[in-house]
């Protein structure tokens, strides 16, 4: 399950990944995010993935990379900070980052929330 909210002061989207995460969960999260018309043109997202477990990670990475251009087309820039502390999931995040070809998107992985927020 992925839950998110938008901080009214910083305008940062904070998403929390909990339990087993399927590609369907990710697609629903992105669809819900895209529908929100109150998002700033320079979108900043903090994804807390510390307790989430991706199911079928290879397929999930490919699908997210395919969905990303459609998700971000209305934004000037998108910065996604992935907060991750598990080695395997960190490696999957790095694989994901390596496949991103969308010009207005920057993604980085962080071990602490402070570092992630500082980068955003």
C-alpha positions in Angstrom: 0.0 0.0 0.0 1.2 3.5 -0.8 -0.2 6.5 1.0 0.7 10.1 0.3 0.0 13.6 1.4 1.1 17.1 0.3 2.7 19.3 3.0 0.9 22.6 2.8 4.0 24.6 3.8 6.8 23.0 1.8 4.5 21.7 -1.0 6.5 18.4 -0.9 4.6 15.2 -1.6 5.4 12.6 1.1 4.7 9.1 0.1 5.0 6.1 2.4 5.4 2.6 1.0 4.1 -0.1 3.4 4.0 -3.9 3.1 4.1 -5.7 -0.2 4.1 -3.2 -3.1 2.9 -4.4 -6.6 3.0 -2.6 -9.9 -0.7 -2.0 -9.5 0.0 -0.2 -6.2 2.5 2.0 -8.0 0.2 2.7 -10.9 -2.6 3.7 -8.5 -0.3 6.0 -6.6 0.9 7.7 -9.8 -2.7 8.0 -11.1 -3.9 9.6 -7.9 -0.9 12.0 -7.9 -1.5 13.0 -11.5 -5.2 13.8 -10.8 -4.2 16.3 -8.1 -4.4 19.8 -9.7 -2.9 21.6 -6.7 0.6 20.3 -7.2 3.4 22.9 -8.0 5.0 23.0 -11.5 8.3 22.1 -9.8 7.2 18.9 -8.1 9.2 17.5 -5.2 8.5 14.0 -3.8 9.8 12.2 -0.8 9.2 8.5 -1.1 9.7 6.6 2.2 10.4 3.1 1.0 12.0 1.8 4.1 9.3 -0.7 5.0 7.9 -1.5 1.6 8.7 -4.7 -0.2 8.5 -4.6 -4.0 6.9 -7.7 -5.6 8.5 -8.5 -9.0 11.0 -5.7 -8.8 12.4 -6.1 -12.4 8.9 -5.7 -14.0 8.0 -2.9 -11.6 11.1 -0.9 -12.5 10.4 -1.3 -16.3 6.8 -0.3 -15.9 7.6 2.8 -13.8 10.2 3.9 -16.3 7.5 3.6 -19.0 4.9 5.5 -17.0 7.3 8.3 -15.9 7.1 10.5 -19.0 3.3 10.6 -18.9 3.3 11.3 -15.2 5.7 14.3 -15.4 4.7 15.9 -18.7 2.7 18.8 -17.0 5.6 19.6 -14.6 8.6 21.8 -15.3 10.8 19.7 -13.0 10.3 16.7 -10.9 12.7 15.7 -8.1 12.1 12.4 -6.3 14.1 11.6 -3.2 13.9 7.9 -2.3 14.4 7.3 1.4 15.7 3.7 1.6 17.7 1.8 4.2 17.6 -1.8 2.9 20.6 -2.9 0.7 18.6 -4.9 -1.9 15.9 -2.3 -2.3 18.6 0.4 -2.5 20.2 -1.5 -5.4 16.8 -1.7 -7.2 16.4 2.0 -6.7 19.8 2.6 -8.3 18.8 0.4 -11.2 15.6 2.4 -11.6 17.6 5.7 -11.6 20.0 4.3 -14.2 17.1 3.7 -16.6 15.4 7.1 -16.4 15.7 9.0 -19.7 13.1 11.7 -18.9 14.9 15.1 -19.0 12.9 17.0 -16.4 13.2 14.3 -13.8 15.9 13.9 -11.1 15.9 10.9 -8.7 18.3 10.1 -5.9 18.5 7.6 -3.0 19.1 8.6 0.6 19.7 6.8 3.8 18.3 9.6 6.0 15.2 11.7 5.8 17.3 14.8 6.6 19.5 14.2 3.6 16.6 13.5 1.3 14.8 16.7 2.4 18.0 18.7 2.0 18.3 17.5 -1.6 14.7 18.3 -2.4 
